[in-house]
């Protein structure tokens, strides 16, 4: 059993300087509920001094009113990660997660607790377009639906700027490359470009380049003539480009297009004509080409996986859609929209409690809008109460994580430390940008920062 800082293993002692730089409050408690360490953010948030609380039980600190209630006490009983909303002695609402750390034998060694002021976030992150959490309240089905155009929710400045640029681009016939993480709504933006332009009465054809087998993609894009290959239709078949004639073709997941087809697509862009498989004479086409990807095409070019000349042809005007975590003012309208949608579809009348909304506003949304839609639908189906609570959301997120990675990987010491290290580096990257600045702030060498960023798949 770990009873003091001296008993911490070497790796955890090495990570303490990183935890010290973390803007979230961090407690480290022993497996019998004794406070071992806290960072300076914790001292500030809870109005305490580490020397005064070190060696004291969390039950004593709870009785003293430092926090109420204690998440560590619940973790000790339930032996699992828990997140609660509670208050410090000043009455400030805090979002706190307690994570148990187990050794290889399955015995709990430590509890690492992180806390953040969920009312202060609206002040410290106002420049990042976060939703003002001081205004968080219950979200019910009687709340008015947000006003939208083309099904795009754009209440944040970041998304308003994207939509404004899309409208300007719609008026011209240039090629556009839409970039952004999976699930941010690149397809909706492509349709907006089409419907706001002068081709709006003509076809809009969507092609998922990653969903078509490589041996079929050429014939799907450009069509084929009768007898072009074994199994072909007797009368031939027109491809997606012909189907989009005079309109728009949206090439989603363009990064998945095979290199040999990239050459042919480049010819189509340059010559404005296609040649169906098995044909001799080309066919003129007048289509606007919009493409999208969730990958870094410039990196793929440098790796020889994407043609440089095609990249520059597609990337005439780039349009980047921000992830949901960078447009937090859009989260509540999206929740309201999907709450109404799935309540109607499922014949329910569920609502979100204010604690649930606060948690969802701080959730990182790795799957973006698609993940939000999925979470709302599943919560409406699986929760028994008419009011979806914060506890319901944490159970859901926990189950999803265990389904993907397994509970053992979530609770092992190595995995917990890796997760903490990655979170710290990601935050430092957001705050300071360069590896040299990160190294200076964290008190480690710049090569170490580079190596750790690479290890966790983070990029400057």
C-alpha positions in Angstrom: 0.0 0.0 0.0 1.3 3.5 -0.9 1.3 5.7 2.1 3.6 8.6 1.2 5.2 10.3 -1.8 8.4 8.3 -1.1 6.5 5.1 -1.8 5.3 6.3 -5.2 6.9 4.4 -8.1 9.6 6.1 -10.1 7.3 6.8 -13.1 4.6 8.5 -11.1 7.2 10.7 -9.3 8.6 11.7 -12.7 5.1 12.8 -13.8 4.5 15.1 -10.8 6.1 18.1 -12.5 3.7 17.6 -15.4 0.8 17.4 -13.0 2.0 20.6 -11.3 1.7 22.5 -14.6 -1.9 21.2 -15.2 -4.5 23.9 -14.9 -7.0 21.4 -13.5 -6.8 20.7 -9.8 -5.1 17.3 -9.1 -5.3 15.3 -5.9 -3.4 12.1 -5.3 -4.9 10.0 -2.4 -3.8 6.7 -1.0 -5.9 3.5 -1.2 -7.1 4.2 2.4 -8.2 7.7 1.6 -5.1 9.7 2.9 -4.1 12.8 0.9 -0.5 12.4 -0.5 -0.1 15.3 -2.8 -1.9 18.1 -4.7 -0.8 20.6 -7.3 -0.9 24.4 -7.0 -4.1 24.6 -9.1 -5.7 22.4 -6.4 -4.5 24.7 -3.6 -6.0 27.7 -5.4 -9.3 26.1 -6.4 -10.0 24.6 -2.9 -8.3 27.4 -0.9 -5.9 25.0 0.8 -2.2 24.5 1.4 -0.7 21.1 0.6 1.4 21.0 3.8 -1.8 21.5 5.8 -3.7 18.6 4.1 -0.9 16.1 3.4 -1.4 13.0 5.5 -5.0 13.9 6.4 -7.9 11.7 5.4 -10.4 12.8 2.8 -13.2 12.2 5.4 -11.6 14.8 7.6 -11.3 17.3 4.7 -14.9 16.6 3.8 -16.1 17.3 7.4 -14.0 20.5 7.3 -15.9 21.6 4.2 -12.9 21.6 1.8 -15.2 19.8 -0.6 -18.6 18.2 -0.3 -19.1 15.4 -1.0 -15.8 13.5 -1.5 -15.5 11.6 -4.8 -12.6 9.6 -3.3 -14.9 8.1 -0.7 -17.2 6.8 -3.4 -14.3 5.5 -5.5 -13.0 3.6 -2.4 -16.4 2.0 -2.0 -17.3 1.3 -5.7 -13.8 0.5 -6.9 -14.3 2.3 -10.2 -13.8 5.7 -11.9 -16.5 8.2 -10.9 -17.3 11.7 -11.8 -19.5 14.0 -9.7 -20.5 17.6 -9.5 -19.9 19.0 -6.0 -18.8 22.2 -4.2 -15.8 23.6 -2.5 -16.0 25.6 0.8 -16.7 28.8 -1.2 -19.8 27.1 -2.8 -18.2 27.0 -6.2 -19.6 24.1 -8.4 -16.8 21.7 -9.5 -16.7 18.9 -12.0 -14.5 16.2 -10.3 -13.3 12.8 -11.6 -11.7 10.2 -9.3 -9.7 7.5 -11.0 -8.6 4.4 -9.1 -5.1 3.1 -10.0 -4.6 -0.7 -9.6 -1.4 -2.7 -9.6 -0.9 -5.9 -11.7 -2.5 -8.0 -9.0 -5.7 -5.9 -9.1 -5.2 -4.1 -5.7 -6.0 -0.4 -5.6 -2.8 1.6 -5.0 -3.9 5.3 -5.5 -6.8 7.5 -6.5 -6.0 10.4 -8.8 -8.7 13.1 -8.7 -9.0 16.0 -11.1 -11.3 19.0 -10.6 -12.3 22.0 -12.6 -14.5 25.0 -11.9 -17.4 24.6 -14.2 -18.6 28.1 -13.7 -15.1 29.6 -14.2 -14.7 27.9 -17.5 -17.0 30.3 -19.2 -14.8 33.2 -18.0 -11.3 31.7 -18.7 -12.3 30.2 -22.1 -14.6 32.9 -23.4 -12.1 33.6 -26.2 -12.4 29.9 -27.2 -16.1 30.2 -27.9 -17.1 28.0 -24.9 -20.7 28.1 -23.8 -21.2 30.1 -20.6 -21.7 27.4 -18.0 -23.0 29.9 -15.4 -26.2 29.9 -17.5 -26.5 26.1 -17.6 -30.0 24.9 -16.7 -32.3 21.9 -17.5 -33.0 21.3 -21.2 -36.5 20.1 -21.9 -38.5 19.2 -25.0 -40.5 22.4 -24.6 -37.5 24.7 -25.3 -37.7 26.3 -28.7 -35.7 24.7 -31.5 -32.7 26.6 -32.8 -33.0 28.5 -36.0 -30.9 26.9 -38.8 -30.3 27.1 -42.5 -29.4 23.9 -44.4 -29.5 21.9 -41.1 -26.3 23.6 -39.9 -26.1 24.7 -36.3 -23.8 27.8 -36.2 -24.1 29.8 -33.0 -20.4 29.9 -32.2 -18.2 32.5 -33.9 -16.0 29.8 -35.3 -18.9 28.1 -37.1 -20.5 31.4 -38.2 -17.2 32.3 -39.9 -17.2 28.9 -41.7 -20.8 29.3 -42.9 -20.1 32.9 -44.0 -17.1 31.7 -46.1 -19.1 28.9 -47.6 -21.8 31.3 -48.8 -19.2 33.4 -50.4 -17.6 30.4 -52.1 -21.0 29.2 -53.3 -21.3 32.2 -55.6 -18.2 31.2 -57.5 -17.5 27.9 -59.3 -14.2 27.1 -57.8 -13.0 23.8 -56.5 -13.2 23.5 -52.7 -11.5 21.2 -50.2 -13.4 20.8 -46.9 -11.3 19.5 -44.1 -12.1 18.6 -40.5 -12.3 15.7 -38.1 -14.8 12.8 -38.7 -18.3 13.7 -37.7 -18.1 17.6 -37.9 -20.6 18.0 -40.7 -18.5 18.3 -43.8 -21.2 16.8 -45.9 -23.8 19.4 -44.7 -21.3 22.1 -45.6 -20.8 20.6 -49.1 -24.5 20.6 -49.7 -24.7 24.2 -48.5 -22.1 25.2 -51.1 -24.3 23.5 -53.7 -27.7 24.9 -52.6 -26.4 28.5 -52.2 -24.9 28.5 -55.7 -26.3 28.8 -59.2 -26.3 25.0 -59.7 -28.9 24.5 -56.9 -31.5 23.2 -59.3 -29.1 20.6 -60.7 -28.0 17.2 -59.2 -25.9 17.0 -56.0 -24.1 13.6 -56.1 -22.2 12.3 -53.0 -19.4 9.7 -53.5 -17.7 8.1 -50.5 -14.3 7.3 -51.9 -13.4 5.0 -49.0 -16.6 2.9 -49.3 -16.2 1.7 -52.9 -13.9 -1.4 -53.6 -10.7 -0.4 -55.4 -11.5 -2.6 -58.3 -14.9 -0.9 -58.9 -14.1 2.7 -58.2 -13.1 3.7 -61.7 -16.3 2.3 -63.3 -18.4 3.9 -60.5 -16.9 7.3 -61.0 -16.7 7.4 -64.8 -19.1 4.6 -65.9 -18.4 1.9 -68.5 -19.6 0.9 -72.0 -21.3 -2.4 -72.9 -18.9 -5.3 -72.8 -16.2 -3.4 -70.9 -15.5 -6.3 -68.6 -17.0 -9.6 -67.5 -20.2 -9.1 -65.6 -20.9 -5.6 -66.9 -24.4 -4.6 -67.9 -25.3 -5.1 -71.5 -26.2 -1.5 -72.0 -23.2 -0.1 -70.0 -23.6 2.2 -67.1 -23.1 5.9 -66.5 -20.9 6.9 -63.6 -21.2 9.5 -60.9 -19.7 12.3 -62.9 -22.3 11.9 -65.6 -25.0 11.7 -63.0 -23.8 15.0 -61.6 -23.8 16.7 -65.0 -24.3 20.5 -64.7 -24.5 20.1 -60.9 -22.0 19.2 -58.1 -20.1 16.1 -57.2 -19.0 15.7 -53.6 -16.0 13.4 -53.2 -15.9 12.5 -49.5 -12.9 10.8 -48.0 -10.8 11.9 -51.0 -7.7 10.7 -49.2 -8.8 7.1 -49.8 -8.7 7.4 -53.5 -6.1 5.0 -55.0 -3.1 6.6 -56.6 -4.0 5.3 -60.1 -7.4 6.9 -59.8 -5.9 10.2 -58.6 -4.2 10.5 -62.0 -7.5 10.1 -63.8 -9.3 12.6 -61.5 -6.6 15.1 -62.1 -7.2 14.7 -65.9 -10.9 15.2 -65.3 -10.3 18.5 -63.5 -7.9 19.7 -66.1 -9.7 18.6 -69.2 -13.3 18.7 -68.0 -14.1 15.4 -69.7 -14.2 11.7 -68.7 -13.6 8.5 -70.5 -15.8 5.6 -69.4 -14.2 2.2 -68.9 -13.9 0.4 -72.2 -14.7 3.6 -74.2 -12.5 5.4 -76.8 -14.1 8.8 -77.0 -14.2 11.1 -74.0 -17.4 12.7 -72.7 -17.5 16.4 -71.8 -18.6 17.0 -68.2 -19.6 20.3 -66.5 -19.5 19.6 -62.8 -18.4 21.5 -59.7 -16.0 19.3 -57.6 -16.1 19.6 -53.9 -13.9 17.2 -51.9 -13.5 16.4 -48.2 -11.1 14.6 -45.9 -10.5 14.1 -42.2 -6.8 13.4 -42.9 -3.9 15.8 -43.5 -3.4 15.7 -47.2 -0.2 17.7 -47.1 1.3 14.9 -44.9 0.1 12.3 -47.2 1.8 14.1 -50.1 5.1 14.1 -48.2 4.7 10.4 -47.6 4.0 9.7 -51.2 0.5 8.5 -50.6 -1.3 11.4 -52.4 -0.3 13.2 -55.6 1.0 16.7 -55.0 -0.4 18.0 -58.3 -3.9 16.7 -57.4 -3.6 18.2 -53.9 -3.0 21.7 -55.3 -5.9 21.3 -57.8 -8.3 20.3 -55.1 -7.1 22.7 -52.5 -7.8 25.8 -54.5 -9.9 27.1 -51.6 -9.6 25.2 -48.2 -12.6 25.3 -45.9 -11.8 23.9 -42.4 -14.7 22.9 -40.1 -13.7 23.2 -36.4 -14.3 20.2 -34.1 -17.2 20.4 -31.7 -14.9 21.0 -28.7 -13.8 24.3 -30.3 -17.4 25.5 -30.9 -19.0 24.8 -27.5 -21.7 27.4 -28.0 -23.2 25.0 -30.6 -23.5 22.1 -28.1 -26.7 23.1 -26.4 -28.5 23.9 -29.6 -27.4 20.6 -31.0 -28.5 18.8 -27.9 -31.9 20.6 -28.1 -32.3 19.7 -31.8 -31.5 16.0 -31.2 -33.5 15.8 -28.0 -36.6 16.8 -29.9 -35.8 14.6 -32.9 -35.3 11.3 -30.9 -38.1 12.1 -28.4 -40.4 12.3 -31.3 -39.1 9.2 -33.1 -39.1 7.1 -29.9 -42.3 8.4 -28.4 -40.6 9.7 -25.3 -40.5 13.0 -23.4 -37.0 13.0 -21.8 -35.1 16.0 -20.7 -31.5 16.8 -19.7 -30.8 18.0 -16.1 -28.4 20.9 -15.6 -25.7 18.6 -14.3 -25.9 16.5 -17.4 -25.6 19.6 -19.6 -22.6 20.9 -17.7 -20.8 17.5 -18.2 -21.7 17.4 -21.9 -20.4 21.0 -22.4 -17.0 19.8 -21.0 -16.9 16.5 -22.8 -14.2 16.5 -25.5 -16.5 15.0 -28.2 -13.9 13.0 -30.1 -16.7 11.8 -32.5 -18.1 15.4 -32.9 -21.7 15.9 -34.0 -22.1 12.2 -35.0 -21.2 11.1 -31.5 -23.5 13.7 -30.0 -26.4 12.4 -32.0 -25.6 8.8 -31.0 -25.3 9.7 -27.3 -28.6 11.5 -27.2 -30.5 8.7 -29.0 -29.0 6.0 -26.7 -29.5 8.0 -23.5 -33.2 8.5 -24.4 -33.5 4.7 -25.0 -31.5 3.4 -22.0 -32.4 5.8 -19.2 -35.3 4.9 -17.0 -35.9 8.4 -15.5 -37.6 11.2 -17.5 -34.7 13.5 -16.6 -31.3 12.4 -17.9 -28.7 13.1 -15.1 -25.0 13.6 -15.0 -24.6 10.1 -13.5 -26.5 8.6 -16.5 -24.0 10.2 -18.8 -20.9 9.0 -17.0 -22.2 5.5 -16.9 -22.8 5.7 -20.6 -19.4 7.1 -21.4 -17.7 4.6 -19.1 -19.5 1.7 -20.8 -18.6 2.9 -24.2 -14.9 3.2 -23.2 -14.9 -0.3 -21.8 -16.5 -1.7 -24.9 -13.7 -0.2 -27.0 -10.7 -0.9 -24.8 -11.7 -3.2 -22.0 -11.9 -2.3 -18.3 -8.4 -3.6 -17.5 -6.7 -1.1 -19.8 -8.7 1.7 -18.3 -7.6 1.0 -14.7 -4.0 -0.2 -15.1 -1.3 2.0 -13.7 0.5 2.3 -17.0 -2.6 3.2 -18.9 -3.7 5.8 -16.3 -0.3 7.5 -16.4 -0.2 7.5 -20.2 -3.7 9.1 -20.2 -2.6 11.7 -17.7 0.6 12.4 -19.7 -1.3 12.7 -22.9 -4.0 15.1 -21.4 -1.3 17.3 -20.0 0.7 17.5 -23.3 -2.5 18.1 -25.3 -3.4 21.0 -23.0 0.1 22.4 -23.1 0.0 22.2 -26.9 -3.2 24.1 -27.0 -1.9 26.8 -24.6 1.7 27.3 -25.8 1.9 25.9 -29.4 5.6 25.2 -29.8 7.7 22.4 -28.4 10.2 24.8 -27.0 7.6 26.7 -25.0 6.1 23.5 -23.7 9.5 22.3 -22.6 10.2 25.5 -20.8 6.8 25.5 -19.0 6.9 21.8 -18.1 10.6 21.9 -17.1 11.7 19.1 -19.4 13.9 19.1 -22.5 12.6 20.0 -25.9 13.6 16.6 -27.4 11.7 14.9 -24.6 8.6 17.0 -25.6 9.0 16.0 -29.2 9.3 12.3 -28.3 6.3 12.3 -26.0 4.1 14.2 -28.6 5.0 11.7 -31.2 4.3 8.8 -28.8 0.8 10.1 -28.2 0.1 11.1 -31.8 0.0 14.8 -31.0 1.2 17.4 -33.5 2.3 21.1 -33.3 
